[in-house]
Amino acid sequence: MNRFSSVNLRLFVPSCLMLIFSLLLLVTPATAQEPDLVALVNQARANAGIAPLVSNTLLVNASQRHSNDMAARDVLSHTGGDGSSVGTRVTQAGYSWNFVGENVLYRWDVSAQGAFDQWWNSTGHRNNMMNASFCDIGVTRARAASGRIYYTMVLARRSGVSSCPSSGATATPTPTPTRTPIPPTATPTQTPTATSTPQTTATLNGTVTMQGRTPAANVPLRVTIGSTTYTPTTNASGVFSIPNVVPGTHTIRVKHAQSLAVLQSVTLTVGANAATFAILRMGDVNDDNAIGLTDFSLLATSFNRSSGQSGYDARADFTGDGAVTLQDFSLLAGNFNQVGG
């Protein structure tokens, strides 16, 4: 009896340890720089005559912190679970900066080329990777329990540095990647130096259309330009206005509480600038920039209810007509499982 129990125990313990080890492999993130991904970015920069990015341990630490956080929450976002921004995370990692940016994405497989292509095929993210103002880089990944692999690329320039060393490379056309990007990716964030004060400013007069909804006055939006989020309202034609914006090319993110966010690159010059943004796809009842089962459940609870009736939830009234009807359901269904920019 004792002999067989001892044998069974010796077999059981290694089996348990192997199972635990396998589970750890599933959810434990990588803890180091992604050198192949850095090499792909630097090759693209070399093709364009731009100085290469230098791997920086502090930026790797800031990047890994955010990759781990996104994987733990299984949420794609530039905002950490503690409310931190990329600038905050880089500063807390011990890197003193005057220019900082971040690209994030998720995939279902580990592929440096795939991650590079996914960012490359998004104008804002490609602009970050090819921005000559960035000198240093940290890029990492982490796997969530769901199997999603979250990547974070942090790009920055140290305080006191005004330009990166020249690469000495001859500019040649940058080849177009042939792989198809796997959406979604989130808003690229560039934070300009905190000490710069623009001498002149631009005004953005943007036009938006919300899917299935007739333009109406005083509709609130969230518009992010660089590191600043504005909360303008529209007029009866769907136009909103944001004054005192730093001129230049910006990746602008526009979202309504019930829509998926859209990203658009806009060049703003001194004075008034008009821009028409892509249609805002409706269906985001719980305002998390994704349309899924939670949104469907909230709409179902309020279905066939009108304003003033018990159970009516204005968040599910995408058309703004005061009732949750089949039209609202159709908008959600048409965008189901979609994620915004």
C-alpha positions as CSV (number, residue, x, y, z in Angstrom):
1,M,0.0,0.0,0.0
2,N,2.7,2.5,1.0
3,R,4.8,1.5,-2.0
4,F,2.1,2.2,-4.6
5,S,1.1,5.5,-2.8
6,S,4.6,6.7,-3.0
7,V,4.8,5.9,-6.7
8,N,1.5,7.6,-7.4
9,L,2.7,10.7,-5.4
10,R,5.9,10.9,-7.4
11,L,3.9,10.8,-10.6
12,F,1.2,13.2,-9.5
13,V,3.4,16.0,-8.2
14,P,5.4,16.5,-11.5
15,S,2.2,16.3,-13.5
16,C,0.7,19.1,-11.4
17,L,3.9,21.2,-11.7
18,M,3.8,20.8,-15.5
19,L,0.1,21.9,-15.6
20,I,0.9,24.9,-13.5
21,F,3.8,25.8,-15.7
22,S,1.7,25.5,-18.8
23,L,-0.9,27.8,-17.4
24,L,1.8,30.3,-16.4
25,L,3.0,30.3,-20.0
26,L,-0.5,31.1,-21.2
27,V,-0.9,34.2,-19.1
28,T,2.6,35.4,-18.3
29,P,3.7,38.3,-20.4
30,A,7.1,38.7,-22.1
31,T,9.5,40.9,-20.1
32,A,11.9,42.3,-22.6
33,Q,12.3,44.5,-25.6
34,E,11.1,43.1,-28.9
35,P,14.3,43.4,-31.0
36,D,12.8,42.1,-34.3
37,L,10.1,44.7,-34.1
38,V,12.6,47.5,-33.3
39,A,14.7,46.3,-36.3
40,L,11.7,46.5,-38.7
41,V,10.9,50.1,-37.5
42,N,14.6,51.1,-37.9
43,Q,14.8,49.6,-41.4
44,A,11.8,51.7,-42.5
45,R,13.4,54.8,-41.0
46,A,16.7,54.0,-42.7
47,N,14.8,53.6,-46.0
48,A,13.5,57.2,-45.5
49,G,16.8,58.6,-44.3
50,I,15.7,59.0,-40.7
51,A,17.9,58.3,-37.7
52,P,17.4,54.9,-36.1
53,L,15.6,54.6,-32.7
54,V,17.8,53.5,-29.8
55,S,16.5,50.9,-27.4
56,N,16.1,52.3,-23.9
57,T,15.7,50.2,-20.8
58,L,13.5,52.8,-19.1
59,L,11.1,53.0,-22.0
60,V,11.0,49.2,-22.1
61,N,10.0,49.2,-18.5
62,A,7.2,51.8,-19.2
63,S,6.1,49.8,-22.2
64,Q,6.0,46.5,-20.3
65,R,4.0,48.1,-17.5
66,H,1.3,49.1,-20.0
67,S,1.4,45.9,-21.9
68,N,0.9,43.9,-18.7
69,D,-1.9,46.2,-17.6
70,M,-3.8,45.9,-20.9
71,A,-3.4,42.1,-20.8
72,A,-4.5,41.9,-17.2
73,R,-7.7,43.9,-18.0
74,D,-7.9,42.5,-21.6
75,V,-8.6,46.1,-22.7
76,L,-6.9,48.0,-25.5
77,S,-6.4,51.6,-24.4
78,H,-3.8,54.3,-24.0
79,T,-5.1,55.0,-20.5
80,G,-3.8,52.6,-17.8
81,G,-6.0,50.9,-15.2
82,D,-4.7,53.4,-12.7
83,G,-5.7,56.3,-15.0
84,S,-2.1,56.9,-16.1
85,S,-1.1,58.3,-19.5
86,V,2.0,57.4,-21.5
87,G,3.7,60.6,-20.3
88,T,3.0,59.7,-16.7
89,R,4.3,56.1,-17.1
90,V,7.5,57.2,-18.9
91,T,8.2,59.8,-16.2
92,Q,7.6,57.3,-13.4
93,A,10.0,54.9,-15.1
94,G,12.7,57.5,-14.6
95,Y,12.9,58.9,-18.2
96,S,12.9,62.7,-18.4
97,W,11.3,63.6,-21.7
98,N,10.3,66.6,-23.9
99,F,8.6,64.5,-26.6
100,V,6.8,61.3,-26.1
101,G,4.4,59.0,-28.0
102,E,2.8,55.6,-27.9
103,N,1.3,53.0,-30.2
104,V,-0.8,50.1,-28.9
105,L,-2.5,47.1,-30.6
106,Y,-3.5,43.5,-30.0
107,R,-3.1,40.4,-32.1
108,W,-3.9,36.7,-31.7
109,D,-0.4,35.6,-32.6
110,V,3.2,36.6,-31.8
111,S,4.6,38.1,-35.0
112,A,7.0,41.1,-35.2
113,Q,6.2,41.5,-38.9
114,G,2.5,41.3,-38.3
115,A,2.6,43.9,-35.5
116,F,4.7,46.2,-37.6
117,D,2.4,45.8,-40.6
118,Q,-0.7,46.5,-38.4
119,W,0.8,49.8,-37.2
120,W,2.2,50.6,-40.6
121,N,-1.2,50.4,-42.3
122,S,-2.6,53.0,-39.9
123,T,-1.5,56.6,-40.8
124,G,-1.3,57.9,-37.2
125,H,0.7,54.9,-36.0
126,R,3.0,55.0,-39.0
127,N,3.6,58.7,-38.5
128,N,4.7,57.9,-34.9
129,M,7.2,55.3,-36.0
130,M,8.6,57.6,-38.7
131,N,8.7,60.7,-36.7
132,A,12.3,62.1,-36.7
133,S,11.7,63.8,-33.4
134,F,11.7,60.5,-31.6
135,C,15.2,59.2,-30.6
136,D,14.5,56.3,-28.2
137,I,12.2,53.3,-28.2
138,G,10.8,50.6,-25.9
139,V,8.4,47.9,-27.3
140,T,7.0,44.9,-25.5
141,R,4.1,42.5,-25.5
142,A,2.0,40.6,-23.0
143,R,-0.6,37.8,-23.4
144,A,-4.0,38.0,-21.8
145,A,-5.9,35.0,-20.5
146,S,-8.2,35.2,-23.5
147,G,-5.2,34.6,-25.8
148,R,-5.0,38.2,-27.1
149,I,-1.4,39.5,-27.3
150,Y,-1.1,43.2,-26.4
151,Y,1.8,45.2,-27.8
152,T,2.9,48.6,-26.6
153,M,5.5,50.8,-28.4
154,V,6.8,53.8,-26.5
155,L,8.8,56.5,-28.4
156,A,10.4,59.4,-26.8
157,R,13.2,62.1,-26.8
158,R,15.0,63.1,-23.6
159,S,14.8,66.5,-22.0
160,G,17.5,68.8,-23.2
161,V,17.8,67.0,-26.6
162,S,16.5,69.0,-29.5
163,S,17.3,66.6,-32.3
164,C,18.3,63.0,-32.7
165,P,21.7,62.0,-34.2
166,S,21.7,61.9,-38.0
167,S,21.7,58.4,-39.5
168,G,23.7,59.5,-42.6
169,A,21.4,57.3,-44.7
170,T,20.3,58.1,-48.2
171,A,16.6,58.5,-48.5
172,T,14.9,55.9,-50.7
173,P,11.2,55.2,-51.2
174,T,9.7,53.2,-48.3
175,P,8.3,49.9,-49.5
176,T,4.6,49.3,-49.0
177,P,4.0,46.2,-46.7
178,T,2.0,43.5,-48.3
179,R,0.4,42.1,-45.2
180,T,-3.2,43.0,-44.2
181,P,-3.5,44.8,-40.9
182,I,-5.6,43.1,-38.2
183,P,-7.8,45.7,-36.5
184,P,-8.3,47.2,-34.1
185,T,-5.6,49.6,-33.0
186,A,-6.0,52.6,-30.7
187,T,-5.3,56.2,-31.0
188,P,-1.6,57.1,-31.4
189,T,-0.7,59.6,-28.8
190,Q,1.9,62.3,-29.2
191,T,2.5,64.7,-26.3
192,P,4.4,67.9,-27.4
193,T,7.0,69.4,-25.1
194,A,5.3,71.0,-22.1
195,T,7.3,74.1,-22.3
196,S,6.5,75.0,-25.9
197,T,4.1,78.0,-26.4
198,P,2.6,78.4,-29.8
199,Q,2.9,81.9,-31.2
200,T,-0.3,81.5,-33.3
201,T,-3.1,79.0,-33.1
202,A,-5.6,77.2,-35.3
203,T,-9.3,76.6,-35.0
204,L,-10.8,73.3,-36.0
205,N,-14.3,73.4,-37.4
206,G,-15.2,69.7,-37.7
207,T,-18.3,68.2,-39.2
208,V,-19.6,64.8,-37.9
209,T,-22.5,62.5,-38.9
210,M,-23.8,60.0,-36.4
211,Q,-25.1,56.9,-38.1
212,G,-28.9,56.7,-38.3
213,R,-29.3,60.1,-36.6
214,T,-30.4,63.4,-38.0
215,P,-28.0,66.2,-37.1
216,A,-29.2,68.1,-34.0
217,A,-27.8,71.0,-32.0
218,N,-26.0,70.6,-28.7
219,V,-24.9,67.0,-29.2
220,P,-21.8,66.5,-26.9
221,L,-18.6,64.9,-28.4
222,R,-15.1,64.0,-27.0
223,V,-12.4,65.1,-29.4
224,T,-8.8,64.3,-28.6
225,I,-6.0,66.2,-30.3
226,G,-2.5,65.1,-29.1
227,S,-2.7,64.8,-25.4
228,T,-5.7,67.1,-24.9
229,T,-9.3,66.0,-24.9
230,Y,-12.0,68.6,-25.7
231,T,-15.8,68.3,-25.1
232,P,-17.4,70.5,-27.8
233,T,-21.1,70.3,-28.8
234,T,-22.4,70.3,-32.3
235,N,-24.7,72.8,-34.0
236,A,-27.8,71.9,-36.0
237,S,-25.5,71.0,-39.0
238,G,-23.3,68.6,-37.0
239,V,-20.4,71.1,-36.8
240,F,-18.3,71.5,-33.7
241,S,-15.6,74.1,-33.1
242,I,-12.3,73.9,-31.2
243,P,-10.2,77.1,-30.9
244,N,-6.5,77.6,-29.8
245,V,-5.1,74.4,-31.3
246,V,-1.4,74.2,-32.1
247,P,-1.0,74.2,-35.9
248,G,0.4,71.1,-37.6
249,T,-0.6,67.6,-38.6
250,H,-2.6,65.8,-35.9
251,T,-4.2,62.4,-35.6
252,I,-7.6,63.5,-34.2
253,R,-10.0,61.1,-32.4
254,V,-13.7,61.9,-32.3
255,K,-16.3,60.0,-30.2
256,H,-19.8,60.3,-29.1
257,A,-21.0,58.5,-26.0
258,Q,-23.1,56.1,-28.1
259,S,-20.7,55.7,-31.0
260,L,-17.4,54.0,-31.9
261,A,-14.5,56.5,-32.1
262,V,-12.9,57.5,-35.4
263,L,-9.4,58.5,-36.1
264,Q,-8.4,61.0,-38.8
265,S,-5.2,62.8,-39.7
266,V,-5.8,66.5,-40.2
267,T,-3.4,69.2,-41.0
268,L,-4.3,72.5,-39.2
269,T,-2.9,75.8,-40.3
270,V,-3.1,79.1,-38.5
271,G,-6.7,80.4,-38.5
272,A,-9.9,78.5,-39.3
273,N,-9.8,75.0,-40.6
274,A,-12.7,72.9,-41.8
275,A,-12.6,69.1,-41.7
276,T,-15.3,66.4,-42.2
277,F,-14.8,63.3,-40.2
278,A,-15.8,59.7,-40.9
279,I,-19.3,58.7,-39.9
280,L,-19.7,57.8,-36.2
281,R,-21.0,54.2,-36.1
282,M,-23.7,53.8,-33.4
283,G,-24.3,51.1,-30.9
284,D,-22.0,51.7,-28.0
285,V,-24.5,51.8,-25.1
286,N,-22.0,51.5,-22.3
287,D,-19.5,53.9,-23.9
288,D,-16.4,51.6,-23.9
289,N,-15.6,52.1,-27.6
290,A,-16.6,48.5,-28.4
291,I,-20.0,47.0,-29.4
292,G,-20.7,43.6,-27.8
293,L,-23.0,41.6,-25.7
294,T,-23.2,44.1,-22.8
295,D,-24.5,46.8,-25.2
296,F,-27.0,44.3,-26.6
297,S,-28.3,43.4,-23.1
298,L,-28.7,47.0,-22.1
299,L,-30.7,47.7,-25.3
300,A,-32.8,44.6,-24.8
301,T,-33.8,45.8,-21.4
302,S,-35.0,49.1,-22.8
303,F,-36.5,47.8,-26.0
304,N,-39.9,49.2,-27.0
305,R,-39.7,51.8,-24.2
306,S,-40.2,55.5,-24.8
307,S,-38.9,58.5,-22.9
308,G,-40.8,58.9,-19.7
309,Q,-41.6,55.2,-19.5
310,S,-40.1,52.9,-16.8
311,G,-37.1,51.1,-18.2
312,Y,-36.3,53.6,-20.9
313,D,-32.5,54.1,-21.3
314,A,-31.5,57.1,-23.3
315,R,-28.1,55.5,-24.0
316,A,-29.8,52.9,-26.2
317,D,-31.7,55.5,-28.1
318,F,-29.1,55.9,-30.9
319,T,-31.5,57.8,-33.3
320,G,-32.3,60.3,-30.6
321,D,-36.0,60.1,-31.3
322,G,-37.1,59.4,-27.7
323,A,-37.7,55.7,-28.1
324,V,-35.7,52.4,-28.3
325,T,-37.0,50.7,-31.4
326,L,-36.1,48.2,-34.1
327,Q,-34.0,50.9,-35.8
328,D,-31.8,51.2,-32.8
329,F,-31.5,47.5,-32.6
330,S,-30.5,47.4,-36.3
331,L,-27.7,49.9,-35.8
332,L,-26.3,47.9,-32.9
333,A,-26.6,44.6,-34.8
334,G,-24.9,46.1,-37.9
335,N,-21.9,47.1,-35.8
336,F,-21.8,44.2,-33.5
337,N,-18.3,43.0,-32.4
338,Q,-16.7,46.2,-33.8
339,V,-14.1,48.3,-31.9
340,G,-13.5,52.0,-32.5
341,G,-10.2,53.8,-33.1
